[in-house]
Amino acid sequence: MADRPIRFHQSVAFLPTPQVLPLARACDDLGYGGMYVSDHLFNPRSLASRYTYSKRDDGAPSWEKETAWPDPMCVIAALAGATENLLFTTGVYVAPVRDLMTVAKSVGTTAVLSGNRVRLGVGVGWCKEEFDQTGQDFASRGKRLDEMIVALRSLWQGGWVEHHGTYYDVPECQIEPHPSAPVPIIGGGHSPAALRRTAALCDGWIAAGAYGEEEAWARLADLHVALEKAGRDHEEEFSIYLSLNERPDLDLYRRFADAGVTDFVCAPWMFVDVKPGTPGDEALGARLGAVRWFAEHFVQKV
């Protein structure tokens, strides 16, 4: 697997929305492999749900309630029209907070418009308030996502398609346009259930947040155990996305690439000290400078 191309994906979570497009154009020119787009429907003022990866006693997420979460498929469609080579990965798309047909239509159309550059990273979500507003059952979200993955593959085939399962029943219909190539579905998360889903149903795995080196090795070991149980531990086309909470280091990236990691998620723009009130153009320029520096020292060398 170490002979496969190694890609770096630029995360745009928390980046001011108007700056996403110019940053993507720069990444396309600099050799980045893709853009990594996160997903939430809204920020509840009153939040009872605990964020799965919270480090706070109250279980709240680390981001501000005013954080913007632009719709991933809108973002990808816009970026696809402005770039030539980038892949677009959702990290992760909360598919079961939406109904099956909406996901099939929205993602399928975006895949067509992007020239098959969409990679659908999926997860079950954690914010019950979002599920309550869309009328989707929170308790069954894991089992529904399992079935949704199977159903999406059927519904994107083109022509007369159908799906009959426990949670979704779709009589014969046509969903056009349909992707001309399979949309890779990448499983997100490191819980036992998430790893089982990934190994059984998905084309790759996305790490749950950024790991320190020690934890990253442990999570990769868990993944390979799940893949081995599913008989897929040596599958060449399986993608592994990893985000490292470590100082950028060529040898570190190469060690993980040798261990099978195919895609690294990064956000060098995030570590630029942009003070509140800095004019937008000045802030964007500083962030683009960090993106260029990272590309020159790591993307173009790994």
C-alpha positions as a Markdown table, in Angstrom:
| # | Residue | x | y | z |
|---|---|---|---|---|
| 1 | Met | 0.0 | 0.0 | 0.0 |
| 2 | Ala | 3.0 | 2.3 | 0.5 |
| 3 | Asp | 3.3 | 2.5 | -3.3 |
| 4 | Arg | 0.0 | 4.2 | -3.6 |
| 5 | Pro | -0.2 | 8.0 | -4.0 |
| 6 | Ile | -0.3 | 9.8 | -0.6 |
| 7 | Arg | -2.8 | 12.7 | -0.5 |
| 8 | Phe | -3.1 | 15.6 | 1.9 |
| 9 | His | -6.6 | 17.0 | 2.3 |
| 10 | Gln | -7.2 | 20.5 | 3.6 |
| 11 | Ser | -9.9 | 20.7 | 6.2 |
| 12 | Val | -12.1 | 23.8 | 6.0 |
| 13 | Ala | -14.0 | 23.3 | 9.2 |
| 14 | Phe | -14.1 | 26.7 | 11.1 |
| 15 | Leu | -12.7 | 28.6 | 8.1 |
| 16 | Pro | -14.7 | 31.7 | 7.3 |
| 17 | Thr | -17.1 | 30.5 | 4.5 |
| 18 | Pro | -16.1 | 33.3 | 2.0 |
| 19 | Gln | -12.5 | 32.1 | 2.2 |
| 20 | Val | -13.2 | 28.4 | 1.3 |
| 21 | Leu | -13.2 | 29.0 | -2.4 |
| 22 | Pro | -9.9 | 31.0 | -2.7 |
| 23 | Leu | -8.2 | 28.5 | -0.4 |
| 24 | Ala | -9.4 | 25.6 | -2.6 |
| 25 | Arg | -8.0 | 27.2 | -5.7 |
| 26 | Ala | -4.7 | 27.6 | -4.0 |
| 27 | Cys | -4.7 | 24.0 | -2.8 |
| 28 | Asp | -5.5 | 22.8 | -6.4 |
| 29 | Asp | -2.4 | 24.6 | -7.7 |
| 30 | Leu | -0.1 | 23.5 | -4.8 |
| 31 | Gly | -0.7 | 19.8 | -5.2 |
| 32 | Tyr | -3.0 | 19.0 | -2.3 |
| 33 | Gly | -5.1 | 15.9 | -2.8 |
| 34 | Gly | -8.4 | 17.3 | -1.8 |
| 35 | Met | -10.7 | 19.4 | 0.5 |
| 36 | Tyr | -12.2 | 18.0 | 3.7 |
| 37 | Val | -15.7 | 19.3 | 4.5 |
| 38 | Ser | -17.5 | 18.9 | 7.8 |
| 39 | Asp | -21.2 | 18.8 | 8.5 |
| 40 | His | -23.9 | 20.1 | 10.9 |
| 41 | Leu | -27.3 | 21.4 | 10.2 |
| 42 | Phe | -27.4 | 24.1 | 12.9 |
| 43 | Asn | -26.2 | 25.1 | 16.4 |
| 44 | Pro | -28.9 | 24.6 | 19.1 |
| 45 | Arg | -29.1 | 27.4 | 21.6 |
| 46 | Ser | -30.1 | 24.9 | 24.2 |
| 47 | Leu | -28.0 | 21.7 | 23.8 |
| 48 | Ala | -28.6 | 18.7 | 25.9 |
| 49 | Ser | -26.7 | 16.2 | 23.7 |
| 50 | Arg | -23.1 | 15.4 | 24.7 |
| 51 | Tyr | -20.5 | 15.7 | 22.0 |
| 52 | Thr | -18.9 | 12.3 | 21.6 |
| 53 | Tyr | -15.3 | 13.6 | 21.7 |
| 54 | Ser | -15.8 | 16.5 | 24.2 |
| 55 | Lys | -13.0 | 17.1 | 26.7 |
| 56 | Arg | -15.2 | 19.3 | 28.8 |
| 57 | Asp | -17.0 | 18.2 | 32.0 |
| 58 | Asp | -20.4 | 19.3 | 30.6 |
| 59 | Gly | -19.9 | 17.4 | 27.4 |
| 60 | Ala | -20.2 | 20.5 | 25.2 |
| 61 | Pro | -18.2 | 20.8 | 21.9 |
| 62 | Ser | -15.2 | 23.1 | 21.8 |
| 63 | Trp | -16.5 | 25.4 | 19.0 |
| 64 | Glu | -18.6 | 28.5 | 19.5 |
| 65 | Lys | -22.3 | 28.4 | 19.0 |
| 66 | Glu | -21.9 | 31.0 | 16.2 |
| 67 | Thr | -19.7 | 28.6 | 14.1 |
| 68 | Ala | -20.8 | 28.4 | 10.5 |
| 69 | Trp | -21.5 | 25.0 | 9.0 |
| 70 | Pro | -22.1 | 25.5 | 5.2 |
| 71 | Asp | -24.0 | 22.7 | 3.5 |
| 72 | Pro | -21.3 | 20.2 | 2.4 |
| 73 | Met | -22.8 | 19.4 | -1.0 |
| 74 | Cys | -23.3 | 23.1 | -1.8 |
| 75 | Val | -19.6 | 23.7 | -0.8 |
| 76 | Ile | -18.4 | 20.8 | -2.9 |
| 77 | Ala | -20.4 | 21.8 | -6.0 |
| 78 | Ala | -19.0 | 25.3 | -5.8 |
| 79 | Leu | -15.4 | 24.1 | -5.3 |
| 80 | Ala | -15.7 | 21.5 | -8.1 |
| 81 | Gly | -16.5 | 24.3 | -10.6 |
| 82 | Ala | -13.4 | 26.3 | -9.5 |
| 83 | Thr | -10.8 | 23.4 | -9.4 |
| 84 | Glu | -9.5 | 20.7 | -11.7 |
| 85 | Asn | -7.9 | 18.0 | -9.6 |
| 86 | Leu | -9.1 | 18.1 | -6.0 |
| 87 | Leu | -11.1 | 15.3 | -4.4 |
| 88 | Phe | -13.8 | 16.3 | -2.0 |
| 89 | Thr | -14.4 | 14.2 | 1.2 |
| 90 | Thr | -17.0 | 14.8 | 3.8 |
| 91 | Gly | -15.6 | 14.3 | 7.3 |
| 92 | Val | -18.2 | 13.4 | 8.2 |
| 93 | Tyr | -21.6 | 13.7 | 6.5 |
| 94 | Val | -24.3 | 12.9 | 9.1 |
| 95 | Ala | -26.3 | 10.8 | 6.6 |
| 96 | Pro | -29.0 | 9.4 | 9.0 |
| 97 | Val | -30.1 | 12.9 | 10.1 |
| 98 | Arg | -31.5 | 13.1 | 6.5 |
| 99 | Asp | -34.0 | 10.9 | 4.7 |
| 100 | Leu | -32.6 | 8.3 | 2.2 |
| 101 | Met | -33.9 | 10.0 | -0.9 |
| 102 | Thr | -32.6 | 13.4 | 0.0 |
| 103 | Val | -29.1 | 11.9 | 0.5 |
| 104 | Ala | -29.3 | 9.9 | -2.7 |
| 105 | Lys | -30.4 | 12.9 | -4.8 |
| 106 | Ser | -28.1 | 15.5 | -3.2 |
| 107 | Val | -24.9 | 13.5 | -3.1 |
| 108 | Gly | -25.5 | 11.8 | -6.5 |
| 109 | Thr | -26.0 | 15.1 | -8.3 |
| 110 | Thr | -22.9 | 16.6 | -6.6 |
| 111 | Ala | -20.9 | 13.6 | -7.7 |
| 112 | Val | -22.0 | 14.2 | -11.3 |
| 113 | Leu | -21.3 | 17.9 | -11.2 |
| 114 | Ser | -17.8 | 17.3 | -9.7 |
| 115 | Gly | -16.8 | 14.7 | -12.3 |
| 116 | Asn | -16.9 | 11.9 | -9.8 |
| 117 | Arg | -14.6 | 13.7 | -7.3 |
| 118 | Val | -16.9 | 13.1 | -4.3 |
| 119 | Arg | -15.9 | 10.8 | -1.5 |
| 120 | Leu | -18.7 | 10.4 | 1.0 |
| 121 | Gly | -17.4 | 10.1 | 4.5 |
| 122 | Val | -20.3 | 9.1 | 6.8 |
| 123 | Gly | -21.1 | 8.9 | 10.5 |
| 124 | Val | -24.0 | 8.5 | 12.8 |
| 125 | Gly | -23.9 | 11.9 | 14.4 |
| 126 | Trp | -24.3 | 12.8 | 18.1 |
| 127 | Cys | -26.6 | 15.8 | 18.2 |
| 128 | Lys | -30.1 | 14.6 | 18.9 |
| 129 | Glu | -31.5 | 18.1 | 18.5 |
| 130 | Glu | -30.7 | 17.9 | 14.8 |
| 131 | Phe | -32.5 | 14.6 | 14.4 |
| 132 | Asp | -35.5 | 15.9 | 16.2 |
| 133 | Gln | -35.8 | 18.8 | 13.8 |
| 134 | Thr | -35.6 | 16.6 | 10.7 |
| 135 | Gly | -38.0 | 13.9 | 12.0 |
| 136 | Gln | -35.4 | 11.1 | 11.8 |
| 137 | Asp | -35.1 | 8.6 | 14.7 |
| 138 | Phe | -32.0 | 9.2 | 16.8 |
| 139 | Ala | -32.0 | 5.8 | 18.5 |
| 140 | Ser | -31.9 | 3.8 | 15.3 |
| 141 | Arg | -29.4 | 6.0 | 13.5 |
| 142 | Gly | -26.6 | 3.4 | 13.5 |
| 143 | Lys | -28.7 | 0.6 | 12.0 |
| 144 | Arg | -30.3 | 3.0 | 9.5 |
| 145 | Leu | -26.9 | 4.2 | 8.4 |
| 146 | Asp | -25.9 | 0.5 | 7.8 |
| 147 | Glu | -28.9 | 0.0 | 5.6 |
| 148 | Met | -28.5 | 3.5 | 3.9 |
| 149 | Ile | -25.0 | 2.6 | 2.7 |
| 150 | Val | -26.4 | -0.5 | 0.9 |
| 151 | Ala | -29.4 | 1.4 | -0.4 |
| 152 | Leu | -27.3 | 4.3 | -1.8 |
| 153 | Arg | -25.2 | 2.0 | -3.8 |
| 154 | Ser | -28.4 | 0.5 | -5.4 |
| 155 | Leu | -30.0 | 3.9 | -6.0 |
| 156 | Trp | -27.0 | 5.4 | -7.7 |
| 157 | Gln | -26.8 | 2.7 | -10.4 |
| 158 | Gly | -29.0 | 4.5 | -12.9 |
| 159 | Gly | -32.1 | 3.3 | -14.7 |
| 160 | Trp | -34.9 | 1.8 | -12.8 |
| 161 | Val | -33.7 | 1.2 | -9.2 |
| 162 | Glu | -35.3 | 0.1 | -6.0 |
| 163 | His | -34.4 | -0.9 | -2.4 |
| 164 | His | -36.4 | -3.0 | 0.1 |
| 165 | Gly | -35.1 | -3.2 | 3.7 |
| 166 | Thr | -36.0 | -2.9 | 7.3 |
| 167 | Tyr | -35.9 | 0.9 | 7.5 |
| 168 | Tyr | -36.2 | 2.0 | 3.9 |
| 169 | Asp | -38.6 | 0.8 | 1.2 |
| 170 | Val | -38.1 | 2.3 | -2.2 |
| 171 | Pro | -40.3 | 1.0 | -5.1 |
| 172 | Glu | -38.9 | 1.2 | -8.6 |
| 173 | Cys | -37.9 | 4.7 | -9.6 |
| 174 | Gln | -35.4 | 6.7 | -11.5 |
| 175 | Ile | -33.0 | 9.1 | -9.8 |
| 176 | Glu | -31.3 | 11.2 | -12.4 |
| 177 | Pro | -28.7 | 12.3 | -12.9 |
| 178 | His | -26.8 | 9.4 | -11.5 |
| 179 | Pro | -23.0 | 9.1 | -10.9 |
| 180 | Ser | -21.2 | 7.5 | -13.8 |
| 181 | Ala | -18.8 | 5.8 | -11.3 |
| 182 | Pro | -19.4 | 4.4 | -7.8 |
| 183 | Val | -19.2 | 7.0 | -5.1 |
| 184 | Pro | -16.6 | 5.8 | -2.5 |
| 185 | Ile | -18.2 | 5.6 | 1.0 |
| 186 | Ile | -15.8 | 6.1 | 3.8 |
| 187 | Gly | -16.8 | 5.1 | 7.4 |
| 188 | Gly | -16.0 | 7.6 | 10.2 |
| 189 | Gly | -15.3 | 7.0 | 13.8 |
| 190 | His | -13.3 | 4.6 | 16.0 |
| 191 | Ser | -16.0 | 3.0 | 18.2 |
| 192 | Pro | -16.5 | -0.7 | 17.9 |
| 193 | Ala | -19.7 | -0.2 | 16.0 |
| 194 | Ala | -18.1 | 2.3 | 13.7 |
| 195 | Leu | -15.2 | 0.0 | 12.9 |
| 196 | Arg | -17.5 | -2.9 | 12.3 |
| 197 | Arg | -19.6 | -0.8 | 9.9 |
| 198 | Thr | -16.4 | 0.5 | 8.1 |
| 199 | Ala | -15.0 | -3.0 | 7.7 |
| 200 | Ala | -18.2 | -4.6 | 6.6 |
| 201 | Leu | -19.7 | -1.9 | 4.3 |
| 202 | Cys | -17.3 | 0.9 | 3.4 |
| 203 | Asp | -14.5 | 1.7 | 1.0 |
| 204 | Gly | -12.3 | 3.3 | 3.6 |
| 205 | Trp | -12.0 | 4.7 | 7.1 |
| 206 | Ile | -11.8 | 8.3 | 8.5 |
| 207 | Ala | -10.2 | 8.8 | 11.9 |
| 208 | Ala | -12.4 | 10.4 | 14.6 |
| 209 | Gly | -10.6 | 13.8 | 15.1 |
| 210 | Ala | -6.9 | 14.4 | 15.4 |
| 211 | Tyr | -4.8 | 11.8 | 17.3 |
| 212 | Gly | -1.4 | 12.0 | 19.0 |
| 213 | Glu | 1.1 | 9.5 | 17.5 |
| 214 | Glu | 0.6 | 6.9 | 20.2 |
| 215 | Glu | -3.2 | 6.9 | 19.9 |
| 216 | Ala | -3.0 | 6.9 | 16.1 |
| 217 | Trp | -1.0 | 3.7 | 16.1 |
| 218 | Ala | -3.6 | 2.2 | 18.6 |
| 219 | Arg | -6.5 | 3.2 | 16.5 |
| 220 | Leu | -4.9 | 1.8 | 13.3 |
| 221 | Ala | -4.4 | -1.5 | 15.1 |
| 222 | Asp | -8.1 | -1.5 | 16.0 |
| 223 | Leu | -9.0 | -0.8 | 12.4 |
| 224 | His | -6.9 | -3.7 | 11.1 |
| 225 | Val | -8.4 | -6.1 | 13.6 |
| 226 | Ala | -11.9 | -5.1 | 12.3 |
| 227 | Leu | -10.7 | -5.5 | 8.7 |
| 228 | Glu | -9.2 | -8.8 | 9.4 |
| 229 | Lys | -12.4 | -10.1 | 10.9 |
| 230 | Ala | -14.2 | -9.0 | 7.8 |
| 231 | Gly | -11.6 | -10.6 | 5.5 |
| 232 | Arg | -10.4 | -7.3 | 4.1 |
| 233 | Asp | -7.1 | -6.6 | 5.9 |
| 234 | His | -5.1 | -6.8 | 2.6 |
| 235 | Glu | -7.5 | -5.0 | 0.3 |
| 236 | Glu | -5.5 | -2.7 | -1.8 |
| 237 | Glu | -8.1 | -0.1 | -2.6 |
| 238 | Phe | -9.2 | 0.6 | 1.0 |
| 239 | Ser | -8.5 | 4.2 | 1.9 |
| 240 | Ile | -7.3 | 5.3 | 5.4 |
| 241 | Tyr | -7.7 | 9.0 | 6.4 |
| 242 | Leu | -5.7 | 10.2 | 9.4 |
| 243 | Ser | -5.3 | 13.5 | 11.2 |
| 244 | Leu | -2.3 | 13.8 | 13.4 |
| 245 | Asn | -2.2 | 16.2 | 16.4 |
| 246 | Glu | 1.6 | 16.4 | 16.2 |
| 247 | Arg | 4.1 | 18.9 | 14.8 |
| 248 | Pro | 4.4 | 18.3 | 11.0 |
| 249 | Asp | 7.2 | 15.9 | 10.3 |
| 250 | Leu | 8.2 | 14.2 | 7.1 |
| 251 | Asp | 9.4 | 11.0 | 8.7 |
| 252 | Leu | 6.2 | 10.8 | 10.8 |
| 253 | Tyr | 4.0 | 11.0 | 7.7 |
| 254 | Arg | 6.2 | 8.5 | 5.9 |
| 255 | Arg | 6.0 | 6.0 | 8.7 |
| 256 | Phe | 2.2 | 6.1 | 8.7 |
| 257 | Ala | 2.1 | 6.0 | 4.9 |
| 258 | Asp | 4.3 | 2.8 | 5.1 |
| 259 | Ala | 1.7 | 1.4 | 7.5 |
| 260 | Gly | -1.1 | 1.9 | 5.0 |
| 261 | Val | -2.4 | 5.4 | 5.6 |
| 262 | Thr | -3.4 | 6.8 | 2.2 |
| 263 | Asp | -4.8 | 10.2 | 3.1 |
| 264 | Phe | -3.7 | 12.8 | 5.7 |
| 265 | Val | -6.1 | 15.5 | 6.9 |
| 266 | Cys | -4.4 | 18.9 | 7.7 |
| 267 | Ala | -5.3 | 22.5 | 8.3 |
| 268 | Pro | -2.1 | 24.6 | 8.3 |
| 269 | Trp | -4.2 | 27.8 | 7.8 |
| 270 | Met | -5.7 | 27.2 | 11.3 |
| 271 | Phe | -2.5 | 27.9 | 13.1 |
| 272 | Val | -1.9 | 31.4 | 11.7 |
| 273 | Asp | -2.4 | 34.0 | 14.4 |
| 274 | Val | -5.1 | 36.1 | 12.9 |
| 275 | Lys | -6.3 | 38.7 | 15.5 |
| 276 | Pro | -10.0 | 39.6 | 15.8 |
| 277 | Gly | -10.8 | 42.6 | 13.6 |
| 278 | Thr | -8.1 | 41.7 | 11.0 |
| 279 | Pro | -9.4 | 42.7 | 7.5 |
| 280 | Gly | -10.6 | 39.7 | 5.5 |
| 281 | Asp | -8.1 | 40.1 | 2.7 |
| 282 | Glu | -5.2 | 40.3 | 5.2 |
| 283 | Ala | -6.4 | 37.3 | 7.1 |
| 284 | Leu | -6.9 | 35.3 | 3.9 |
| 285 | Gly | -3.4 | 36.2 | 2.7 |
| 286 | Ala | -1.8 | 35.0 | 6.0 |
| 287 | Arg | -3.7 | 31.7 | 5.8 |
| 288 | Leu | -2.8 | 31.1 | 2.2 |
| 289 | Gly | 0.8 | 31.7 | 3.2 |
| 290 | Ala | 0.6 | 28.9 | 5.7 |
| 291 | Val | -1.0 | 26.6 | 3.1 |
| 292 | Arg | 1.8 | 27.3 | 0.7 |
| 293 | Trp | 4.5 | 26.7 | 3.3 |
| 294 | Phe | 3.0 | 23.3 | 4.3 |
| 295 | Ala | 2.7 | 22.3 | 0.7 |
| 296 | Glu | 6.3 | 23.1 | -0.1 |
| 297 | His | 7.7 | 21.3 | 3.0 |
| 298 | Phe | 5.3 | 18.3 | 3.2 |
| 299 | Val | 2.7 | 17.8 | 0.5 |
| 300 | Gln | 5.2 | 18.0 | -2.3 |
| 301 | Lys | 7.8 | 15.8 | -0.5 |
| 302 | Val | 5.7 | 13.0 | 0.9 |
